Amino acid sequence: MATAVRFREEDLNEANVAEWKELVGTARCSRCGGLMVVEQCFDFLDDSGHLSFFANRCVQCGELVDPVILENRRLRLLSGLEKNERGLKNSLC
């Protein structure tokens, strides 16, 4: 048996639509441009006492981004910038 879902008119106001568009519009995958969703992940082997954490996962390509991955990417970028600066200084001397 099919049922119809009805929404109250005040639930469909512009503020709710704007909030939804903002949420969907800001979460884009850096790899493929797909939609990123928040997913709760569990790490049973973590000894820091934190059993779960939140990560962003792309529904299109599966890219997973959590705070540790973001920190590692940031450090890698900074390391690469330092190497480039050293290379420029050595070539000028």
C-alpha positions as CSV (number, residue, x, y, z in Angstrom):
1,M,0.0,0.0,0.0
2,A,1.5,3.3,-1.0
3,T,1.4,6.3,1.3
4,A,1.7,10.0,0.5
5,V,4.1,12.1,2.5
6,R,2.9,15.6,3.2
7,F,5.0,18.5,4.4
8,R,3.6,21.5,6.2
9,E,4.0,24.7,4.3
10,E,6.2,26.3,7.0
11,D,8.6,23.4,6.7
12,L,9.2,24.2,3.1
13,N,10.2,27.9,3.6
14,E,13.1,29.5,1.8
15,A,15.3,29.3,4.9
16,N,15.2,25.5,4.9
17,V,15.9,25.3,1.2
18,A,18.8,27.8,1.6
19,E,20.3,25.8,4.5
20,W,20.1,22.6,2.4
21,K,21.7,24.2,-0.7
22,E,24.5,25.6,1.5
23,L,25.2,22.2,3.0
24,V,25.2,20.5,-0.3
25,G,27.0,23.3,-2.2
26,T,30.0,23.5,0.1
27,A,30.9,19.8,0.3
28,R,32.6,18.9,-3.0
29,C,35.3,16.2,-3.5
30,S,38.7,17.6,-4.3
31,R,39.4,14.5,-6.5
32,C,36.3,14.2,-8.7
33,G,34.0,17.1,-7.6
34,G,31.4,14.7,-6.3
35,L,29.2,15.1,-3.3
36,M,30.9,14.7,0.1
37,V,28.8,13.3,3.0
38,V,29.7,13.1,6.7
39,E,30.2,9.6,7.9
40,Q,30.9,8.2,11.3
41,C,33.9,5.8,11.3
42,F,35.0,3.4,14.0
43,D,38.6,2.6,14.9
44,F,38.7,-0.4,17.2
45,L,42.5,-0.5,17.3
46,D,43.0,3.1,18.4
47,D,44.6,3.3,21.8
48,S,43.9,7.0,22.5
49,G,40.5,6.2,23.9
50,H,38.5,7.6,20.9
51,L,36.5,4.8,19.4
52,S,34.8,6.8,16.6
53,F,35.5,9.8,14.5
54,F,33.8,11.7,11.7
55,A,35.1,11.9,8.2
56,N,33.9,13.1,4.8
57,R,33.4,10.5,2.1
58,C,32.7,11.1,-1.5
59,V,29.6,9.2,-2.8
60,Q,31.0,9.1,-6.3
61,C,34.7,8.0,-6.0
62,G,34.9,6.9,-2.3
63,E,37.6,9.5,-1.3
64,L,37.7,9.6,2.5
65,V,39.0,12.7,4.3
66,D,39.4,12.8,8.1
67,P,41.3,15.2,10.4
68,V,44.5,13.0,10.3
69,I,44.5,12.9,6.5
70,L,44.0,16.7,6.3
71,E,46.9,17.3,8.8
72,N,49.2,15.0,6.8
73,R,48.4,16.7,3.5
74,R,49.0,20.1,5.1
75,L,52.4,18.9,6.5
76,R,53.3,17.4,3.1
77,L,52.5,20.7,1.4
78,L,54.6,22.7,3.8
79,S,57.5,20.3,3.4
80,G,57.2,20.6,-0.4
81,L,57.2,24.4,-0.1
82,E,60.3,24.3,2.1
83,K,62.1,22.1,-0.5
84,N,61.2,24.5,-3.3
85,E,62.5,27.4,-1.3
86,R,65.8,25.6,-0.5
87,G,66.2,24.8,-4.2
88,L,65.7,28.4,-5.2
89,K,68.2,29.6,-2.6
90,N,70.8,27.1,-3.7
91,S,70.4,27.9,-7.4
92,L,70.9,31.6,-6.7
93,C,74.2,31.2,-4.8
